[in-house]
Amino acid sequence: MYSPEIKAFIRQKSSLFWSVPEDKKEDITPALLVETILNYGSMDDVRKLIRLMGMKEVARVFFSAKGRQELNYYPQIYHYFSLLFKKYA
């Protein structure tokens, strides 16, 4: 499902995905990957995610969050990335 680079990134940031069993981390959904990195990762993590997935794909996953999924983002995070993705994606 993911490229080897994205799988390596998930392994590197494994502690951010604390709620996912170790053997299932490379099988997480793109929605969970984007949500976790945007909410809990550093700006370097966000930049790396965008480099690996592409700005348009990260924006597509971000904006596809509806209802409860959208509420999983911190309000400040959702606002900031809404503005960023609308401008650059």
N, C-alpha and C positions, 0 to 999 in steps of 0.2 A: 504494500500500500504506500509506504513512504520510501523516499530515496535513502541510501545508506547514510548520507550526510544528515538528514533530518533524524534518523534513528540514533545516530551518534550524539546529536544535539539533545534529544530526549534523555538519553543515558547520562549525559553530562549534567543535565538539570533535573535529574531524577528526584531530588529532594523536594522540588516544587510540586511534584505529582504524588504527594504522600498518601493520598486516599486510594491510589491505584495499586493493586498487587504488583510486586516486582516483575513477575513473568508476563504481565499484561500491558506494561507501560508502552512498549513499541506498537501496540494495537489501539491506542487511544484515538478518539475521533479528532478530526481537524478542529471541530468546535471547541473541544476541551483543550487541545494544544494551544490554540490562539487565546482563549479565555485565560488560561493559567499564566501564560507568558505575559500577556498584557496586564493582568491584575497583579502578579507577584514577581515577575522578572525585573531585572534592571533594564535600563535603556539600552545597554549593550546587548542584552538578550533579545530585546525587541528588534534592534537593528539586524541581528543575526537571523532571527526568524524571518524578517522581511527579505533578507538576502537569499535565504534558502527556499522560501515559498513564493516570493514575489509580492510586490505591493498590492497588485490587483487581486491575487488569491487571498491574501490575509484580509483585505478589505471586504471581499465577497463573503468570506466566512464570518467576519465580524458583523456585517449588516444582515446576514441571514438569521442571526439570533433574534427570536421573537418571544414575546410573553415572558415566561419564567426564565428562560435562558438569558434574555436581555437583562433581567434583574440581577443575574449573577455577577455582572460587572459593577465595580464600584462606580458611583455616580460621576466622580471627577474623571476617572479613567474613561468611562463611556463618552463623556463630553469631549475630552481631549482628542481621543482617537476618532470620534465622529468628525470633528473639524479637520484633523490631519488627513483622513482617508478621503473626505469630500474634496479636499484641495489637491491631493497628489495622486489619487488612484483613479 
